[in-house]
Each structure stands twice: as C-alpha cells, then as structure tokens.
Amino acid sequence: MLKITKYLTMKIQYEILLVSLKAYQRFCLKLTTILLVIIYSSSPNYLLAQKIADTNPDKKEVVKKPVKHTFENIMLINNQTVETPKKNSLHFGIQHRFGRIDQGFKDGNNFDLFGLLGVANVRIGLVYGITNRLSIGLVQQRKIRL
C-alpha cells in the first residue's frame, strides 16, 4: 500500500510539474512577443533610416539607369547568365565535362588519367547576336551517361 501511495504522489507531482512547465513556456512566449512589439514600435527611426536619408534636401537627385554588363560572358562555369551577345557579335564556346576520377592509372581499356582522357561530354556551340536582346545559336553535344 505504501508503494502505491508513493507512486501516486510522484505521479501527481510529475503532472503538476508538467502543467507548470507548459504554463512557463506560454508565459515566455507571450513575454517575448510583447518585448519584440515594444522594441519595434519604440524605434521607428531605425526602421525608417533609408526613408529619412532619401528626404535629405542636400542630396542631389540620382538618375536611375538599368544595370548593364552584370556578367562578362553569356556562360558562367556551366550555367547561362542573363547576358546576351551584343548586336552582330559571335560567341564561340567549348564546354568539357570530365570522366570518372576513380579509374586513375589502371592499365587496359579503363585508362583515363584520373578522368581527363576517359568518357567525357563535350559541347561546342556558336551564338550570334541578331540584336542586343535577341540571339540565335547552334550547338553540338555528345551526351554520355556515366
């Protein structure tokens, strides 16, 4: 009987502890929310710093121009960029993907010098700029799945 009463009292204490822990977590969440609202509402100067700087009367008016030449080429590593060839220009490109590196210096048919000489995917292409915003291209690619 004594063991059962000890077990029941421990279980009741555990349940009370869980309830108080959940109440403490809710309190901390509410307190954090209130503190964040107070901080953000009491510091409008920090939040509007750019608008304040824009209304400076001593500042000259800046003419907004579109960004040009974001990249130097129409390809960046293996991906296309937003650049197009300029009017009446021709872009020639070669892309080479290497084979498997784990073959190393094995003799026989698998010799590929750590992927340099082995199975590869080569892409050769020409792109001609008709206008500054329109281009046409021809590409030859050999695709081999490793």
PLY file of the C-alpha trace (Angstrom):
ply
format ascii 1.0
element vertex 146
property float x
property float y
property float z
element edge 145
property int vertex1
property int vertex2
end_header
0.00 0.00 0.00
2.85 2.33 0.82
4.44 1.79 -2.60
1.19 2.63 -4.36
0.76 5.86 -2.42
4.37 6.86 -3.15
3.82 6.09 -6.83
0.58 8.10 -6.91
2.13 11.08 -5.13
5.11 11.02 -7.52
2.76 10.82 -10.48
0.70 13.74 -9.18
3.86 15.78 -8.59
5.02 14.93 -12.12
1.69 16.04 -13.62
1.82 19.28 -11.62
5.37 19.87 -12.83
4.32 19.30 -16.45
1.42 21.73 -16.14
3.63 24.37 -14.57
6.29 23.83 -17.27
3.71 24.32 -20.03
2.43 27.43 -18.29
6.01 28.74 -18.03
6.58 28.11 -21.76
3.38 30.01 -22.65
4.45 32.85 -20.37
7.90 33.04 -22.01
6.35 33.07 -25.48
3.95 35.87 -24.55
6.73 37.85 -22.88
9.00 37.50 -25.93
6.20 38.63 -28.23
5.40 41.65 -26.08
9.08 42.64 -25.85
9.53 42.39 -29.63
6.44 44.53 -30.24
7.70 47.14 -27.78
11.18 47.20 -29.34
9.88 47.54 -32.90
7.27 50.13 -32.04
9.60 52.30 -29.96
12.35 52.58 -32.57
10.79 53.97 -35.76
13.92 55.96 -36.59
15.93 52.79 -37.07
13.25 51.19 -39.17
12.84 54.24 -41.42
16.51 55.14 -41.76
16.52 54.82 -45.55
13.43 56.99 -45.94
14.97 59.64 -43.72
18.16 59.58 -45.78
16.13 59.86 -49.01
14.38 63.01 -47.81
17.66 64.86 -47.20
17.38 68.18 -49.10
21.16 68.49 -49.64
21.27 65.29 -51.62
21.28 65.61 -55.40
18.74 63.74 -57.45
20.07 60.43 -58.70
19.11 59.28 -62.17
18.26 55.59 -62.14
19.74 53.64 -65.03
19.37 49.97 -65.82
22.26 47.74 -64.82
24.36 46.62 -67.77
27.09 44.02 -68.09
26.16 42.05 -65.00
28.45 39.26 -66.23
31.29 39.44 -68.72
30.13 36.43 -70.72
26.95 34.59 -71.62
28.17 31.49 -69.71
29.37 31.26 -66.11
31.08 27.93 -65.44
28.33 25.53 -66.65
25.32 27.84 -66.47
23.89 30.52 -68.69
23.80 34.07 -67.42
21.38 36.90 -68.16
23.78 38.36 -70.70
23.15 38.03 -74.44
25.66 38.58 -77.20
25.70 42.16 -78.45
24.38 43.04 -81.88
26.41 41.50 -84.76
28.74 39.61 -82.42
29.60 35.92 -82.48
30.28 33.85 -79.37
32.11 30.53 -79.70
32.22 28.25 -76.67
33.55 24.85 -75.73
32.41 23.09 -72.58
34.03 19.87 -71.43
32.90 17.60 -68.63
35.43 15.10 -67.42
35.03 11.38 -66.78
35.31 9.44 -63.55
38.30 10.21 -61.37
38.45 6.82 -59.63
40.00 4.96 -62.61
43.43 6.53 -62.07
46.33 4.77 -63.81
44.69 1.38 -64.35
46.00 -0.49 -67.36
43.78 -1.71 -70.17
40.61 -0.19 -71.58
39.87 1.81 -68.43
42.98 4.01 -68.54
41.79 7.62 -68.48
44.35 9.54 -66.40
42.05 10.37 -63.48
39.12 11.35 -65.72
40.99 13.57 -68.17
41.10 11.13 -71.07
38.09 8.97 -70.37
34.43 9.21 -71.15
33.56 12.87 -71.46
30.73 15.11 -72.53
31.85 17.86 -74.88
29.64 20.73 -76.04
30.68 23.05 -78.86
28.46 25.99 -79.74
28.13 29.21 -81.72
25.82 32.03 -80.66
25.18 35.04 -82.89
23.64 38.26 -81.60
20.93 39.45 -84.02
20.05 42.40 -81.79
21.11 43.35 -78.29
18.21 41.33 -76.89
17.86 38.52 -79.41
20.37 35.83 -80.34
20.41 32.55 -82.22
22.71 29.61 -81.59
23.85 26.27 -82.93
25.18 23.63 -80.55
26.63 20.16 -80.98
26.80 17.99 -77.88
27.79 14.40 -77.22
25.98 13.07 -74.21
27.27 10.01 -72.40
25.83 8.85 -69.11
28.41 7.67 -66.60
0 1
1 2
2 3
3 4
4 5
5 6
6 7
7 8
8 9
9 10
10 11
11 12
12 13
13 14
14 15
15 16
16 17
17 18
18 19
19 20
20 21
21 22
22 23
23 24
24 25
25 26
26 27
27 28
28 29
29 30
30 31
31 32
32 33
33 34
34 35
35 36
36 37
37 38
38 39
39 40
40 41
41 42
42 43
43 44
44 45
45 46
46 47
47 48
48 49
49 50
50 51
51 52
52 53
53 54
54 55
55 56
56 57
57 58
58 59
59 60
60 61
61 62
62 63
63 64
64 65
65 66
66 67
67 68
68 69
69 70
70 71
71 72
72 73
73 74
74 75
75 76
76 77
77 78
78 79
79 80
80 81
81 82
82 83
83 84
84 85
85 86
86 87
87 88
88 89
89 90
90 91
91 92
92 93
93 94
94 95
95 96
96 97
97 98
98 99
99 100
100 101
101 102
102 103
103 104
104 105
105 106
106 107
107 108
108 109
109 110
110 111
111 112
112 113
113 114
114 115
115 116
116 117
117 118
118 119
119 120
120 121
121 122
122 123
123 124
124 125
125 126
126 127
127 128
128 129
129 130
130 131
131 132
132 133
133 134
134 135
135 136
136 137
137 138
138 139
139 140
140 141
141 142
142 143
143 144
144 145
